[in-house]
Amino acid sequence: MLELSWHMIIILSGMVVLMFAVCVEHQSVRSF
């Protein structure tokens, strides 16, 4: 149970980081 929860947390955090990186890239491209 603990291992599964940790894997889910890591996956969710990775998804959030990827989405944030994509948003930042789009904003930087638009600004330039």
MOPAC internal coordinates of N, CA, C and O (Angstrom, degrees):
PM7 1SCF
backbone

  N    0.0000 0     0.00 0     0.00 0    0    0    0
  C    1.4730 1     0.00 0     0.00 0    1    0    0
  C    1.5349 1   109.75 1     0.00 0    2    1    0
  O    1.2310 1   120.82 1   130.24 1    3    2    1
  N    1.3327 1   116.03 1   -49.76 1    3    2    1
  C    1.4654 1   119.00 1  -179.51 1    5    3    2
  C    1.5251 1   110.48 1   -60.97 1    6    5    3
  O    1.2310 1   120.68 1   136.01 1    7    6    5
  N    1.3385 1   116.30 1   -43.99 1    7    6    5
  C    1.4695 1   119.22 1  -179.10 1    9    7    6
  C    1.5309 1   110.43 1   -61.08 1   10    9    7
  O    1.2310 1   120.37 1   135.96 1   11   10    9
  N    1.3350 1   116.90 1   -44.04 1   11   10    9
  C    1.4677 1   120.12 1  -179.72 1   13   11   10
  C    1.5241 1   109.82 1   -62.44 1   14   13   11
  O    1.2310 1   120.31 1   136.52 1   15   14   13
  N    1.3320 1   117.01 1   -43.48 1   15   14   13
  C    1.4725 1   119.92 1  -178.78 1   17   15   14
  C    1.5282 1   109.93 1   -62.43 1   18   17   15
  O    1.2310 1   120.49 1   138.16 1   19   18   17
  N    1.3370 1   116.68 1   -41.84 1   19   18   17
  C    1.4727 1   119.70 1  -179.95 1   21   19   18
  C    1.5247 1   109.61 1   -63.61 1   22   21   19
  O    1.2310 1   120.25 1   137.47 1   23   22   21
  N    1.3416 1   117.12 1   -42.53 1   23   22   21
  C    1.4765 1   119.64 1   179.50 1   25   23   22
  C    1.5320 1   109.94 1   -61.69 1   26   25   23
  O    1.2310 1   120.41 1   138.11 1   27   26   25
  N    1.3233 1   116.83 1   -41.89 1   27   26   25
  C    1.4717 1   119.87 1  -179.91 1   29   27   26
  C    1.5334 1   110.28 1   -63.39 1   30   29   27
  O    1.2310 1   120.74 1   137.09 1   31   30   29
  N    1.3385 1   116.19 1   -42.91 1   31   30   29
  C    1.4770 1   120.00 1   179.63 1   33   31   30
  C    1.5153 1   109.97 1   -61.87 1   34   33   31
  O    1.2310 1   120.06 1   135.97 1   35   34   33
  N    1.3369 1   117.49 1   -44.03 1   35   34   33
  C    1.4687 1   121.05 1  -179.17 1   37   35   34
  C    1.5292 1   109.88 1   -63.50 1   38   37   35
  O    1.2310 1   120.52 1   136.39 1   39   38   37
  N    1.3463 1   116.60 1   -43.61 1   39   38   37
  C    1.4697 1   120.21 1  -178.85 1   41   39   38
  C    1.5348 1   109.77 1   -64.55 1   42   41   39
  O    1.2310 1   120.49 1   134.68 1   43   42   41
  N    1.3431 1   116.68 1   -45.32 1   43   42   41
  C    1.4719 1   119.83 1  -179.55 1   45   43   42
  C    1.5178 1   110.26 1   -61.77 1   46   45   43
  O    1.2310 1   120.42 1   135.86 1   47   46   45
  N    1.3436 1   116.79 1   -44.14 1   47   46   45
  C    1.4811 1   119.53 1  -179.76 1   49   47   46
  C    1.5237 1   109.59 1   -62.61 1   50   49   47
  O    1.2310 1   120.07 1   139.70 1   51   50   49
  N    1.3400 1   117.47 1   -40.30 1   51   50   49
  C    1.4688 1   120.49 1   179.62 1   53   51   50
  C    1.5214 1   110.70 1   -63.34 1   54   53   51
  O    1.2310 1   120.24 1   139.23 1   55   54   53
  N    1.3331 1   117.14 1   -40.77 1   55   54   53
  C    1.4621 1   120.04 1   179.62 1   57   55   54
  C    1.5247 1   110.28 1   -63.31 1   58   57   55
  O    1.2310 1   120.60 1   136.89 1   59   58   57
  N    1.3381 1   116.46 1   -43.11 1   59   58   57
  C    1.4752 1   120.45 1  -179.61 1   61   59   58
  C    1.5225 1   109.74 1   -62.84 1   62   61   59
  O    1.2310 1   120.46 1   136.83 1   63   62   61
  N    1.3380 1   116.72 1   -43.17 1   63   62   61
  C    1.4716 1   120.25 1  -179.44 1   65   63   62
  C    1.5281 1   109.83 1   -62.51 1   66   65   63
  O    1.2310 1   120.28 1   137.51 1   67   66   65
  N    1.3355 1   117.06 1   -42.49 1   67   66   65
  C    1.4715 1   119.99 1  -179.56 1   69   67   66
  C    1.5343 1   109.91 1   -63.33 1   70   69   67
  O    1.2310 1   120.32 1   134.65 1   71   70   69
  N    1.3210 1   117.00 1   -45.35 1   71   70   69
  C    1.4655 1   120.17 1   179.72 1   73   71   70
  C    1.5239 1   110.14 1   -61.10 1   74   73   71
  O    1.2310 1   120.30 1   136.81 1   75   74   73
  N    1.3512 1   117.02 1   -43.19 1   75   74   73
  C    1.4675 1   120.88 1   179.88 1   77   75   74
  C    1.5192 1   110.02 1   -62.42 1   78   77   75
  O    1.2310 1   120.20 1   137.52 1   79   78   77
  N    1.3350 1   117.23 1   -42.48 1   79   78   77
  C    1.4732 1   120.96 1  -179.78 1   81   79   78
  C    1.5353 1   109.62 1   -62.79 1   82   81   79
  O    1.2310 1   119.92 1   137.46 1   83   82   81
  N    1.3313 1   117.75 1   -42.54 1   83   82   81
  C    1.4712 1   120.80 1  -179.97 1   85   83   82
  C    1.5300 1   110.12 1   -63.24 1   86   85   83
  O    1.2310 1   120.60 1   136.52 1   87   86   85
  N    1.3389 1   116.45 1   -43.48 1   87   86   85
  C    1.4785 1   119.59 1   179.69 1   89   87   86
  C    1.5232 1   109.74 1   -62.03 1   90   89   87
  O    1.2310 1   120.00 1   136.13 1   91   90   89
  N    1.3198 1   117.61 1   -43.87 1   91   90   89
  C    1.4690 1   120.97 1  -178.99 1   93   91   90
  C    1.5231 1   109.68 1   -63.00 1   94   93   91
  O    1.2310 1   120.46 1   137.72 1   95   94   93
  N    1.3348 1   116.74 1   -42.28 1   95   94   93
  C    1.4715 1   119.69 1  -179.81 1   97   95   94
  C    1.5233 1   109.97 1   -61.93 1   98   97   95
  O    1.2310 1   119.82 1   134.65 1   99   98   97
  N    1.3290 1   117.95 1   -45.35 1   99   98   97
  C    1.4680 1   121.04 1  -179.87 1  101   99   98
  C    1.5262 1   109.87 1   -61.85 1  102  101   99
  O    1.2310 1   120.25 1   136.64 1  103  102  101
  N    1.3279 1   117.14 1   -43.36 1  103  102  101
  C    1.4689 1   120.20 1  -179.46 1  105  103  102
  C    1.5254 1   110.10 1   -63.41 1  106  105  103
  O    1.2310 1   120.43 1   136.68 1  107  106  105
  N    1.3483 1   116.79 1   -43.32 1  107  106  105
  C    1.4692 1   119.93 1  -178.68 1  109  107  106
  C    1.5350 1   109.70 1   -63.36 1  110  109  107
  O    1.2310 1   120.29 1   138.85 1  111  110  109
  N    1.3327 1   117.06 1   -41.15 1  111  110  109
  C    1.4708 1   120.36 1  -179.82 1  113  111  110
  C    1.5249 1   109.38 1   -64.52 1  114  113  111
  O    1.2310 1   120.41 1   137.18 1  115  114  113
  N    1.3203 1   116.82 1   -42.82 1  115  114  113
  C    1.4694 1   120.20 1  -178.65 1  117  115  114
  C    1.5324 1   109.53 1   -65.92 1  118  117  115
  O    1.2310 1   120.36 1   137.54 1  119  118  117
  N    1.3368 1   116.91 1   -42.46 1  119  118  117
  C    1.4731 1   119.47 1  -178.32 1  121  119  118
  C    1.5295 1   109.56 1   -60.89 1  122  121  119
  O    1.2310 1   120.44 1   137.52 1  123  122  121
  N    1.3345 1   116.76 1   -42.48 1  123  122  121
  C    1.4617 1   120.03 1   179.83 1  125  123  122
  C    1.5318 1   109.14 1   -79.42 1  126  125  123
  O    1.2310 1   120.10 1   180.00 1  127  126  125

